[in-house]
């Protein structure tokens, strides 16, 4: 009888402690895993969010860069973390959508292993060349590529930007060769050193080099205004194509099983941060364009993006195992 009562007391104590622990969240440092090197869009936005979150939550927020394998390394680390809200992943579209079509065996399940918190940004992309290149416009670039099939190469650091390159090649009727990088800082270095002929990337790493005159932007990849480069044409307008907007999105997710009360706290805090005019202005200036969503809206968005990109990945022939 006493052993039964003692066991019952242990169970009831554990049940009582669980919601209290969640309600007291956060009680220690939060880690945001960024599956890219420092300096790229994911890293910049994670640090903007983390800095404000640490002030509001009165707990440290640590950004951990875990680059490599098209975000697989960082995603696997986050998926295996304790589902307590103290480890988050700054995922991008390839993490939660494209990778499942690119790998026969993926060490994480983009749906089953994560709980969505919020979409955080839909970034603007650029097509960039070295300023010393004699390619001055998209028409120049297409003409050069058509004159020398398979001779020009382009750099890209995410699955999304690699697929942008494929879509551009297909729409323009050209053959250029992909050179893969691990993130925006490597992409910027590649075009700065002329290791590639042109690149697809967000502005966070390239914009300072464009403004300094070292690089030249030929086009932006969607139709939203970009104050830093107000006269830059869209890719469609500059190249006479009909690709539409090609946007890379970012979102915060937590390991599956994270308590709903913790997810709600994180979503509410993230939405508050991203709606702050000062944060929004800083992010917009580098082409990050913050947005937010509910967890349910984010989950629905992931499903719709998966349906959209599956045929594109298949047609591209891109795969990694």
C-alpha positions in Angstrom: 0.0 0.0 0.0 2.8 2.4 1.0 4.7 1.6 -2.2 1.6 2.3 -4.3 1.0 5.6 -2.6 4.6 6.6 -3.0 4.5 5.7 -6.7 1.3 7.6 -7.1 2.8 10.6 -5.4 5.8 10.6 -7.8 3.5 10.5 -10.8 1.3 13.3 -9.6 4.3 15.4 -8.7 5.7 14.9 -12.2 2.4 15.9 -13.8 2.1 19.0 -11.6 5.7 20.0 -12.4 5.4 19.7 -16.2 3.0 22.6 -16.8 4.8 24.7 -14.2 8.0 24.2 -16.0 6.5 25.2 -19.3 4.8 28.2 -17.7 8.1 29.4 -16.2 9.7 29.2 -19.7 12.3 30.4 -20.3 14.4 29.8 -17.2 17.8 29.5 -18.9 19.6 30.2 -22.2 17.9 29.5 -25.5 20.0 28.3 -28.5 19.0 29.1 -32.1 20.8 26.8 -34.5 21.6 28.4 -37.8 22.5 25.8 -40.5 24.8 28.3 -42.3 28.1 30.1 -41.6 27.9 33.5 -40.0 27.0 36.5 -42.2 24.2 35.1 -44.3 20.4 36.0 -44.2 19.6 33.2 -41.7 22.4 34.3 -39.4 21.6 38.0 -39.6 17.9 37.4 -38.8 18.6 35.0 -36.0 20.8 37.5 -34.3 18.3 40.3 -34.8 15.6 38.1 -33.2 17.9 36.7 -30.6 19.2 40.0 -29.3 15.7 41.4 -28.7 14.4 38.1 -27.4 17.2 38.0 -24.8 16.1 41.4 -23.5 12.4 40.5 -23.4 12.9 37.1 -21.9 15.7 38.2 -19.6 17.7 35.1 -20.6 20.7 34.7 -23.0 19.9 33.7 -26.6 22.8 32.0 -28.2 23.1 31.7 -32.0 25.0 28.5 -33.0 26.2 28.2 -36.6 26.1 24.6 -37.8 26.8 24.8 -41.5 27.1 22.1 -44.1 25.2 19.5 -46.2 22.5 21.8 -47.4 21.4 22.5 -43.8 21.2 18.8 -43.0 23.8 19.0 -40.2 22.1 21.8 -38.4 18.6 20.4 -38.9 19.6 16.9 -37.6 21.2 18.5 -34.5 18.0 20.5 -33.8 15.7 17.5 -34.4 17.6 15.4 -31.8 17.5 18.2 -29.2 15.3 18.0 -26.1 11.7 19.2 -27.0 11.7 21.9 -24.2 12.0 25.1 -26.1 15.6 25.7 -25.4 16.8 24.6 -28.8 15.3 26.2 -32.0 16.2 26.0 -35.6 16.3 28.9 -38.1 15.2 26.8 -41.0 15.0 27.8 -44.6 12.7 26.5 -47.4 15.2 23.8 -48.4 15.4 22.5 -44.8 11.7 21.9 -44.6 10.7 21.4 -48.2 13.4 20.6 -50.8 15.8 18.4 -48.9 13.2 15.6 -48.7 13.3 15.3 -52.5 17.0 15.6 -52.8 18.2 12.9 -50.5 17.1 9.2 -50.5 17.9 9.0 -46.8 17.5 12.2 -44.8 18.5 12.0 -41.1 15.5 14.0 -40.1 11.8 14.2 -41.1 10.9 17.8 -42.0 7.3 17.3 -40.9 7.4 14.7 -38.1 10.6 16.0 -36.3 9.7 19.7 -36.0 6.9 21.8 -34.6 6.5 25.1 -36.6 6.7 28.3 -34.6 6.5 31.1 -37.2 7.6 32.1 -40.7 10.1 34.9 -40.1 11.1 36.3 -43.5 10.6 36.1 -47.2 13.9 37.4 -48.5 14.6 39.2 -51.8 17.3 37.7 -54.0 19.8 39.2 -56.4 21.7 38.1 -59.5 25.2 39.5 -59.1 28.5 39.7 -61.2 31.9 41.0 -60.4 32.1 44.7 -61.1 35.1 44.1 -63.4 33.1 41.8 -65.6 32.3 43.1 -69.0 28.7 41.6 -68.5 26.7 44.8 -67.9 23.2 43.5 -68.2 21.1 40.4 -68.2 20.9 40.5 -72.0 24.7 40.5 -72.0 24.8 37.5 -69.7 22.3 35.5 -71.7 24.1 36.3 -75.0 27.5 35.2 -73.5 26.0 32.0 -72.2 24.4 31.2 -75.5 27.6 31.8 -77.3 29.5 29.4 -75.1 27.2 26.6 -73.8 28.5 25.0 -70.6 31.4 27.4 -70.2 29.9 30.0 -67.7 29.3 29.0 -64.1 27.2 30.3 -61.4 27.5 30.2 -57.6 24.7 29.5 -55.1 24.7 28.6 -51.4 21.3 27.2 -50.7 19.1 24.7 -52.5 16.6 27.5 -53.2 19.2 29.6 -55.0 20.6 26.6 -56.8 17.1 25.9 -58.1 16.7 29.5 -59.1 19.8 29.0 -61.3 18.2 25.9 -62.8 14.9 27.8 -63.5 16.8 30.7 -65.0 18.8 28.4 -67.3 15.6 26.6 -68.4 13.6 29.8 -69.0 16.5 31.5 -70.9 17.4 28.5 -72.9 21.1 28.5 -71.7 23.5 26.0 -70.2 25.6 27.3 -67.2 27.2 25.2 -64.6 26.4 25.3 -60.9 29.2 25.8 -58.3 27.9 24.9 -54.9 28.8 26.9 -51.8 27.8 26.4 -48.1 26.4 29.9 -47.6 26.2 33.5 -48.5 29.7 34.5 -47.2 31.2 31.8 -49.5 29.1 32.9 -52.4 30.2 36.5 -51.9 33.8 35.4 -51.8 33.4 33.3 -54.9 32.1 36.2 -57.0 34.5 38.7 -55.5 37.5 36.5 -56.4 36.0 35.7 -59.9 35.8 32.0 -59.1 32.4 32.1 -60.7 30.8 34.2 -63.5 27.6 35.2 -61.6 25.8 34.3 -58.4 22.3 34.0 -57.0 22.0 35.1 -53.4 20.3 37.4 -50.9 21.8 40.9 -50.3 23.1 40.5 -46.8 26.6 39.5 -47.8 26.7 41.1 -51.3 25.1 44.4 -50.7 28.1 46.1 -49.0 30.3 44.9 -51.9 27.8 46.2 -54.4 27.7 49.6 -52.6 31.5 49.7 -52.5 31.7 49.1 -56.3 33.3 45.7 -56.1 30.2 43.8 -57.3 27.4 44.7 -59.7 23.8 43.6 -59.3 22.1 42.8 -62.6 18.6 42.0 -61.3 16.4 41.2 -58.3 14.4 38.1 -58.2 11.0 39.4 -57.2 9.0 42.5 -57.8 9.1 44.1 -54.3 10.8 47.5 -53.9 14.3 47.3 -52.6 15.3 50.7 -51.2 19.0 49.9 -51.2 19.0 49.4 -55.0 15.9 51.4 -56.1 16.6 51.2 -59.9 17.4 47.5 -60.0 15.1 45.7 -62.5 13.5 42.4 -61.9 15.0 39.3 -63.5 11.9 38.9 -65.7 12.0 42.5 -66.9 15.8 42.6 -67.4 15.9 39.2 -69.2 12.6 39.1 -70.9 11.4 36.1 -69.0 8.3 35.0 -67.2 9.5 33.3 -64.0 7.5 35.3 -61.5 8.8 36.0 -58.0 11.5 33.7 -56.7 11.5 34.1 -53.0 13.5 32.3 -50.3 11.8 32.1 -46.9 13.0 31.5 -43.4 11.2 30.2 -40.4 11.7 29.2 -36.7 10.9 25.6 -35.7 11.3 23.6 -32.5 11.8 19.9 -31.9 8.6 18.0 -32.1 7.0 17.5 -28.7 7.8 21.0 -27.5 4.9 22.0 -25.2 2.2 24.1 -26.8 2.5 26.8 -24.2 6.2 27.2 -25.0 5.5 27.3 -28.8 2.8 30.0 -28.2 5.2 32.1 -26.1 7.9 31.8 -28.8 5.4 32.7 -31.6 4.0 35.7 -29.7 7.5 37.0 -28.9 8.7 36.4 -32.5 5.7 38.2 -33.9 6.2 41.2 -31.5 9.9 41.4 -32.5 9.3 41.3 -36.2 6.6 43.9 -36.1 8.9 46.4 -34.3 9.5 49.3 -36.7 13.2 49.5 -35.8 13.8 45.7 -36.3 11.8 45.7 -39.6 13.7 48.7 -40.9 17.1 47.0 -40.2 15.9 43.8 -41.8 14.3 45.4 -44.8 17.5 47.4 -45.5 19.3 44.1 -46.2 16.5 42.5 -48.1 15.2 40.2 -45.4 11.6 41.5 -45.3 10.3 40.1 -42.0 6.9 38.4 -41.8 5.2 36.3 -39.1 2.5 33.6 -38.9 0.8 31.4 -36.5 2.2 27.8 -36.1 -0.9 26.5 -37.9 -0.4 28.9 -40.8 3.3 28.0 -41.0 2.4 24.3 -41.1 0.0 24.8 -43.9 2.5 27.0 -45.8 5.1 24.2 -45.6 2.7 21.7 -47.1 1.8 24.0 -50.0 5.5 24.8 -50.6 6.3 21.1 -50.7 3.6 20.5 -53.4 5.0 23.5 -55.4 8.6 22.5 -55.4 8.5 18.7 -55.7 8.0 18.7 -59.5 10.7 21.4 -59.9 13.3 19.4 -58.0 12.4 16.3 -60.0 12.7 18.1 -63.3 16.0 19.7 -62.4 17.6 16.3 -61.7 19.3 17.7 -58.7 20.1 15.1 -56.0 22.8 14.4 -53.3 22.8 10.7 -52.8 
